[in-house]
Amino acid sequence: MQAEQGAGQGAGQGAAAAAAKSRRFPSLTRDTARPEGAGRAGPGTALTSRQWPMLSVLAATAIGLLCTALGAVRAGCLVMGVALLAAAVLRRALPDVGMLAVRSRFTDMITYGMLGAAITLLALVVGPDPLLEIPFLEDAVRFTVR
């Protein structure tokens, strides 16, 4: 009888250990490094002192959106594009950028830089009087719209 109880306890412990061990991607998440901006938020002033790069990019983007909503499309797009280019520069130059760090430094710089360049280029070629003439752009649009 005691042998049966001992075997029952051993089986119960084995089932509990198996249930405690997660079957969800054990080898993929074990060695993942935390993002650079993933530190714990400090008390009081640490939040604003660490987040000024993100807040400045967000403020410039909000100003660009406001300009676009008020009818100055080119100026608004230029402000937003320059804000994203500034985000790429800030991400490269500063060691601690708070929530501006989303992924690795290289990925953030490439993403912010490409989006900023695309929006700035769009602002320069848009409208009735484009500031930048790209010779093959009209032919490419005419070819795709046919």
Secondary structure, 3 states (H helix, E strand, C coil): CHHHHHHHHHHHHHHHHHHHCCCCCHHHHCCCCCCCCCCCCCCCCHHHHHHHHHHHHHHHHHHHHHHHHCCCHHHHHHHHHHHHHHHHHHHHHCCCCHHHCCCCHHHHHHHHHHHHHHHHHHHHHCCCCCCCCCHHHHHHHHHHHC
